[in-house]
Amino acid sequence: MIRIITRTRLVTLQQEADQAHARSQEVQASADAAYARHVRTTWNLTADAEAAERKAEANRADAAIVREILERTEDQLADARATVTEQAARIDTLSGDLDAMARAVVLLHYGQLHSVHRDEAAAKRHAASFGIDPDGWGMAPSDRPVVESDWRISPLSKWAVADGGDAG
């Protein structure tokens, strides 16, 4: 079949083709702009995700360091607690020793230290083992100077080692 196309019809078809082509270019431009926005958004999101991953990795490294410091600090705390416990026990022992020393006495022979005893009764028992009459002498101070007394008992807290005799 042969079709005859008039000039008017040809111009109309050409105009429609030009319009379709212009519309196609508009749609292509719109698609290109949408694609460019998509690529920029994807690029930005990828960069944000990579930055977040780097920050998360840095935070994980910091957390590992903090965990290590915390473990060392906990070990130090446990050591300090053990030291405090040991020192408390030592203080209790020393307090007991101090209490015992507060009651302690020295046995002096002519003003010179002969022996240290827990209390006066222990000093007298010790002196009696040498044949000394436990009732023939007493606690310092007495009327006579210490160096003139054969045997004398003095509280340890009052006896001055530097002076070599009874400070009381």
Backbone as a ProteinNet text record, in pm:
[ID]
protein_1_A
[PRIMARY]
MIRIITRTRLVTLQQEADQAHARSQEVQASADAAYARHVRTTWNLTADAEAAERKAEANRADAAIVREILERTEDQLADARATVTEQAARIDTLSGDLDAMARAVVLLHYGQLHSVHRDEAAAKRHAASFGIDPDGWGMAPSDRPVVESDWRISPLSKWAVADGGDAG
[TERTIARY]
82.6	0	89.6	46.9	120.6	42.8	123.2	59.5	119.9	35.5	80.6	71.7	183.6	188.2	203.7	122.1	124.2	231.6	261.3	362.2	318.9	198.1	144.8	157.4	123.7	131.9	277.2	367.5	508	561.4	519.2	562.2	508.8	386.1	326.9	402.4	434.5	509.6	649.1	709.9	841.7	833.9	730.5	713.2	691.8	610.7	587	716.2	795.3	922.5	1017	1019.9	1105.3	1061.4	929.8	876.6	911.5	897.9	930.3	1079.5	1160.8	1304.5	1337.4	1274.2	1296.8	1251.8	1138.1	1088.7	1183.7	1236.5	1331.5	1457.2	1503.5	1620.9	1591.1	1469.8	1431.7	1430.5	1371	1365.8	1506.3	1590.6	1729.8	1804	1784.8	1849.5	1802.1	1673.5	1618	1674.6	1683.4	1739.8	1887.8	1961.1	2102.6	2119.2	2033.9	2040.8	2006.7	1905.2	1868.7	1982.7	2044.8	2155.9	2273.8	2301.8	2411.3	2381.5	2255.1	2217.9	2235.4	2195.9	2209.8	2358.4	2443.4	2586.5	2644.9	2608.8	2658.2	2609.7	2483	2428.8	2500.1	2519.6	2589.8	2733.2	2798.1	2935.7	2940.4	2849.4	2845.5	2815.4	2720.2	2686.9	2804	2872.9	2989.4	3099.7	3123.3	3224.9	3184.1	3055.6	3008.2	3024.7	2991.6	3003.9	3150.3	3240	3382.1	3434.1	3391.7	3433.3	3380.1	3255.5	3196.8	3271.6	3310.5	3385.8	3523.2	3590.4	3720.2	3702.7	3599.6	3573.4	3541.4	3461.6	3429	3555.8	3644.4	3769.9	3857.3	3862.7	3938.1	3875.8	3744.3	3676.3	3702	3705.4	3737	3879.8	3972.9	4111.7	4118.3	4046.6	4042.8	3981.3	3875.7	3811	3907.1	3985.4	4083.4	4188.8	4233	4331.3	4270.6	4148	4080.6	4059.8	4024.9	4007	4138.3	4247.7	4379.4	4416.4	4391.9	4419.7	4333.6	4207.7	4116	4163.5	4208.8	4258.2	4381.9	4474.7	4593.4	4552.9	4456.8	4411.3	4344.3	4266.3	4203.3	4310	4415.3	4525.8	4594.1	4617.3	4679.8	4590	4458.8	4364.2	4366.9	4370.8	4377.5	4507.7	4618.9	4745.9	4737.9	4677.4	4664.6	4577	4469.5	4382.5	4457.6	4536.5	4615.4	4716.8	4778.7	4874.7	4805.9	4687.4	4612	4576.9	4536.4	4503.9	4628	4741.2	4866.3	4905	4892	4929.4	4835.7	4705.8	4611.2	4648.4	4684.7	4727	4855.5	4947.3	5073.1	5046.2	4954.2	4918	4857.5	4769.3	4711.7	4820.2	4913.2	5024.3	5108	5141.5	5221.7	5145.8	5014.6	4934.7	4938.5	4928.1	4939.2	5076.6	5180.4	5316.2	5331.3	5271.2	5278.4	5208	5090.8	5020.4	5107.1	5171.4	5258.1	5377.6	5431.8	5546	5506.6	5381.9	5337.6	5341.8	5322.6	5328.3	5467.4	5556.3	5688.6	5774.8	5863.9	5957.7	6098.2	6196.9	6336	6389.5	6474.9	6542.8	6682.7	6714.8	6842.2	6932.2	7058.3	7159.4	7262	7263.4	7347.3	7325.6	7199.8	7163.2	7181.4	7235.3	7256.7	7148.3	7108.4	7004.3	7051.6	6971.1	7001.8	6909.7	6777.5	6682.8	6552.1	6472.2	6341	6236.1	6126.5	6022.2	5884.3	5793.3	5657.2	5588.3	5613	5553.2	5642.7	5605.1	5686	5698.1	5590.6	5594.3	5695.8	5699.9	5796.5	5938.9	5961.2	6094.8	6135.8	6044	6076.4	6106.2	6030.6	6058.1	6196.9	6230.5	6362.7	6472.3	6454	6552.9	6564	6451.5	6453.2	6534.6	6539.5	6618.5	6768.3	6807.8	6947.1	6969.4	6864.3	6875.2	6853.8	6799.5	6775.1	6639.6	6634.3	6510.2	6413.4	6297.5	6204.7	6141.1	6147	6085	6186.7	6311.9	6415.9	6436.4	6366.7	6383.1	6250.6	6237.4	6107	6117.1	6007.6	5998.8	6076.4	6145.8	6211.1	6101.4	6111.8	6221.4	6209.7	6322.9	6327.1	6413.2	6446.5	6523.1	6667.5	6721.8	6861.5	6874	6986.2	7008.1	7014.8	6979.1	6972.4	7106.6	7214.3	7345.5	7391	7327.4	7361.9	7278.1	7178.8	7090.9	7144.1	7153.2	7195.8	7100.3	6971.4	6869.4	6752.2	6698.2	6582	6497.6	6364.6	6271.3	6223.6	6222.9	6177.3	6084.9	5979.5	5896.3	5980.4	5962.3	6039.8	6017.3	5894.1	5863.4	5936.8	5981	6049.4	6199.8	6250	6391.2	6458.9	6555.3	6621.9	6747.1	6747.7	6862.5	6982.2	6959.1	7070.9	7140.1	7062.1	7121.1	7180	7149.1	7201.4	7139.2	7020.9	6959.4	6816.9	6763.4	6623.6	6600.5	6506.5	6475.9	6377.9	6310.6	6205.3	6248.3
-114.9	0	124.6	208.1	331.5	440.2	512.9	619.3	750.6	841	971.8	1064.6	1133.5	1223.1	1363.4	1443.2	1581.9	1657.3	1769.7	1852.6	1894.6	1927.2	1968.4	1852.4	1738.6	1620.7	1593.7	1611.2	1589.5	1692.6	1815.6	1918.6	1884.6	1838.9	1803	1684.8	1586.5	1471.6	1513.9	1604.8	1653.6	1729.9	1809.4	1883.6	1787.9	1685.6	1586.6	1511	1479.4	1411	1503.1	1632.7	1727.7	1742.6	1746.8	1757.3	1631.4	1515.2	1390.5	1385.2	1434.4	1437.3	1534.2	1650.6	1749.2	1690.2	1624.9	1561	1451.7	1376.3	1270.6	1331.2	1444.7	1510.5	1562.6	1614.2	1660.8	1545.2	1433.9	1315.9	1264.1	1264.9	1219.1	1311.6	1442.7	1538.3	1516.7	1494.9	1468.2	1337.6	1235.7	1107.5	1123.9	1201.5	1225.7	1298.4	1399.2	1472.9	1380.5	1295.2	1201.3	1102.3	1057.3	964.3	1031.7	1156.8	1230.2	1249.2	1283.3	1295.6	1161.9	1055.6	921	889	917.7	890	974.4	1106.9	1191.6	1140.3	1101.9	1049.6	920.6	832	706.9	735	828	865.4	921.9	1013.5	1073.8	969.1	881	776.6	680.4	647.9	560.2	628.2	755.3	829.1	835.9	863.1	866.8	730.5	623.6	489.1	456.1	492.7	468	548.9	674.8	757.6	699.2	653.2	592.3	464.3	387.4	263.7	295.4	400.4	441	487.6	567	615.6	497.5	401.7	284.1	203.5	191.1	118	190.4	323.4	402.3	385.3	385.3	366.9	226.8	127	-8.8	-14.7	52.7	56.8	128.1	241.2	312.6	225.4	153.6	65.7	-45	-97.5	-201.1	-143.5	-20.6	43.7	67.1	118	143.6	12.1	-94	-224.9	-272.2	-253.5	-292.8	-209.8	-79.5	7.7	-33	-62.3	-103.7	-233.4	-328.2	-454.3	-430	-342.9	-311.3	-241	-150	-76.3	-171.1	-266	-364	-448.7	-486.6	-561.9	-477.9	-349.8	-261.4	-243.8	-234	-220.2	-345.2	-461.9	-586.5	-590.9	-548.3	-543.7	-445.6	-329.8	-229.6	-281.3	-349.6	-406.6	-511.7	-593.9	-694.8	-626.2	-519.9	-445.6	-383.7	-327.4	-268.3	-375.3	-492.6	-602.1	-643.3	-656.9	-692.1	-584.7	-459	-350.6	-343.9	-369.5	-371.2	-481.5	-599	-708.9	-670.4	-607.7	-565	-459.3	-366.7	-264.2	-329.3	-428.5	-500.1	-568.5	-632.1	-698.8	-597.3	-488.3	-385.7	-320.2	-303.9	-248.7	-343.3	-472	-571.1	-566	-553.8	-542.2	-415.1	-307.3	-181.1	-191.7	-257.5	-278.7	-360.9	-464.4	-547	-465	-381.2	-299.3	-194.3	-150.3	-51.3	-111.5	-243	-311	-366.8	-361.5	-422.5	-344.1	-416.7	-358.3	-407.1	-331.4	-374.2	-408.1	-503.5	-541.4	-480.6	-391.5	-320	-373.9	-386.4	-427.6	-315	-242.7	-124.5	-24.3	-4.5	94.2	49.2	-69.1	-118.9	-221.3	-218.8	-312.2	-455.9	-534.8	-676.9	-757.6	-726.2	-800.8	-722.9	-760.8	-699.8	-806.6	-766.8	-863.5	-806.8	-898.2	-861.6	-782	-811.9	-737.9	-752.9	-687.3	-688.5	-829.6	-906	-1042.2	-1127.6	-1114.6	-1192	-1149.1	-1018.7	-969.4	-1025	-1028	-1080.4	-1230.2	-1304.3	-1448.4	-1469.6	-1387	-1399.3	-1366.6	-1261.3	-1223.4	-1332.5	-1394.4	-1501.7	-1620.8	-1640.8	-1752.5	-1731.3	-1607.1	-1577.2	-1578.3	-1611.2	-1615.5	-1480.1	-1385.5	-1252.1	-1252.8	-1194.4	-1188.4	-1095.9	-1146.8	-1063.3	-952.4	-961.5	-858.2	-756.9	-771.7	-684	-560.9	-543	-427.5	-399.4	-293.5	-259.3	-184.4	-122.5	-46.5	83.2	127	257.9	361.7	480	537	503.8	501.6	482.1	593	580	684.5	688.6	573.7	567.9	587.5	641	649.6	509.8	500.6	372.2	300.9	371.3	306.8	252.2	290.6	238.9	118.1	85.1	-28.6	-152.5	-263.7	-388.7	-425.3	-434.7	-474.4	-377.8	-340.8	-253.5	-283.8	-268.1	-284.8	-145.4	-120.1	9.5	-14.3	66.2	52.3	79.3	-1.8	11.8	148.9	199.1	327	442	426.6	534.5	515.1	402.1	376.3	434.7	516.8	585.1	509.1	445.2	367	457.9	576.6	667.2	711.9	728.8	769.7	652	531.5	413.6	388.9	438	415.6	457.9	466.2	496.8	645.5	679.8	820.5	873.4	785.2	826.8	858.2
0	0	0	-74.2	-90.2	-18.6	45.6	121.1	73.4	57.7	12.9	133.6	154.7	270.6	214.9	273.1	227.4	304	250	309.4	449.3	469.9	598.6	696.4	647.6	734.6	768.5	674.6	696	797.2	785.4	879.3	1018.7	1027.9	1154.6	1216.3	1135.7	1185.4	1231.4	1154.7	1192	1323.8	1342	1466.1	1583.5	1559.1	1665.7	1700.8	1600.3	1622	1698.8	1660.6	1731.1	1877.2	1898.1	2034.3	2115.6	2049.9	2118	2152.4	2054.5	2078	2193.6	2197	2304.2	2438.3	2434.8	2558.5	2602.5	2507.2	2537.5	2601.4	2549.1	2604.8	2746.3	2769	2901.9	3001	2957.4	3043.4	3069.5	2962.5	2979.5	3076.7	3065.7	3154	3298	3313	3445.5	3502.1	3418	3460.5	3495.5	3414.4	3443.6	3577.2	3600.4	3727	3844.1	3827.6	3934.1	3958	3849.7	3864	3935.5	3898.2	3962.3	4111.7	4144.5	4285.7	4355.7	4287.9	4346.8	4371.4	4273.1	4285.8	4400.5	4405.1	4514.7	4649.4	4657.9	4783.7	4822	4726.1	4751.5	4796.5	4726.4	4762.2	4904.5	4936.3	5070.2	5176.9	5148.3	5244.7	5264.9	5156.1	5165.6	5248	5220.5	5297.5	5445.1	5471.4	5610.3	5677.4	5603.8	5660.2	5688.4	5596.4	5617.8	5736.6	5748.5	5862	5993.1	5989.7	6109.9	6145.6	6045.9	6072.7	6130.9	6075.3	6131.5	6276.2	6300.3	6436.9	6528.8	6480.4	6561.3	6591.6	6494.5	6515.7	6617.9	6608.3	6706.6	6845	6851	6979.7	7035.4	6947.4	6992.8	7047.5	6979.8	7027.8	7163.4	7174.4	7303	7411.1	7378.1	7476.1	7520.7	7427.5	7463.6	7558.8	7530.7	7618.8	7756.5	7758.5	7886.5	7962	7889.9	7953.4	8015.9	7943.3	7994.8	8117.8	8110.5	8225.6	8343.2	8317	8423.9	8488.7	8407.1	8462.9	8550.1	8501.1	8581.7	8710.9	8699.7	8817.8	8916.5	8865.3	8954.5	9023.4	8949.8	9011.2	9118.8	9086.5	9185.1	9306.9	9282.1	9393	9480.5	9416.5	9493.8	9575	9512.7	9585.4	9701.7	9676	9782.6	9896	9860.7	9964.5	10045.6	9977	10048.1	10139.7	10089.3	10171.1	10292.1	10269.6	10381	10483.2	10435.9	10527	10606.5	10535.6	10603.9	10705.2	10665.3	10755.3	10875	10852	10964.2	11062.6	11009.5	11097	11170.3	11100	11161.6	11269.7	11240.8	11339.8	11462.5	11440.2	11554.4	11636.8	11566.7	11636.9	11713.7	11647.7	11713.3	11829	11812.8	11922.7	12042.2	12014.5	12121.7	12186.1	12100.6	12154.3	12236.4	12188.8	12261.5	12396.6	12395.6	12522.4	12618	12564.7	12648.2	12696.6	12608.4	12646.5	12750.5	12749.1	12847.2	12987.2	12998.5	13128.4	13157.6	13059.2	13073.9	13173.1	13236.3	13331.5	13300	13350.3	13336.2	13474.1	13478.9	13602.2	13592.2	13687.1	13686.1	13796.5	13767	13864.7	13870	13981.9	13998	13883.6	13849.3	13747.8	13604.7	13583.2	13446.6	13412	13288.1	13243.1	13257.7	13326	13340.4	13249.7	13255.3	13172.3	13161.1	13062.4	13038.2	13062.9	13132.6	13168.3	13137.9	13123.1	13085.9	13196.3	13321.5	13433.2	13556	13666.1	13786.9	13845	13842.8	13897.9	13823	13689.5	13610.8	13645.4	13664.7	13702.3	13838.2	13934	14067.2	14061.8	13980.8	13967.3	13908.2	13808.8	13747.4	13850	13925.8	14027.8	14133.7	14169.1	14269.2	14218.3	14087.1	14032.7	14055.6	14085	14119.5	14271	14347.5	14492.1	14557.2	14487.4	14540.1	14609.1	14727.9	14804.4	14730.8	14683.9	14607.8	14692	14822.3	14905	14954.9	14920.3	14971	14885	14786	14697.5	14629.5	14557.4	14501.4	14370.5	14336.6	14210.7	14224.7	14120.2	14121.8	14106.2	14150.3	14226.8	14374.6	14438.5	14583.5	14642.5	14770.9	14838.9	14788.8	14752.3	14711.9	14560.4	14514.3	14369.9	14309.4	14184.3	14114	14115.6	14096.7	14088.7	14222.8	14333.7	14465.6	14502.6	14419.7	14449.5	14379.8	14457.1	14394.7	14280.5	14314.6	14217.1	14229.1	14116.5	14117.1	13993	14008.4	13896.2	13856.9	13724.7	13674.8	13555.1	13541.9	13420.8	13296.9	13196.8	13073.8	13011.1	13019.3	12957.7	13024.2	13148.5	13220.4	13224	13180.5	13188.3	13064.3	13083.3	12970.8	12936.3	12821.2	12777.4	12754.9	12700	12670.7	12798.9	12908.8	13036	13111.5	13069.6	13135.6	13269.5	13291.4	13423	13425	13543.5	13565.4	13543.9	13456.7	13430.1	13532.9	13607.9	13699	13834.7
[MASK]
++++++++++++++++++++++++++++++++++++++++++++++++++++++++++++++++++++++++++++++++++++++++++++++++++++++++++++++++++++++++++++++++++++++++++++++++++++++++++++++++++++++++

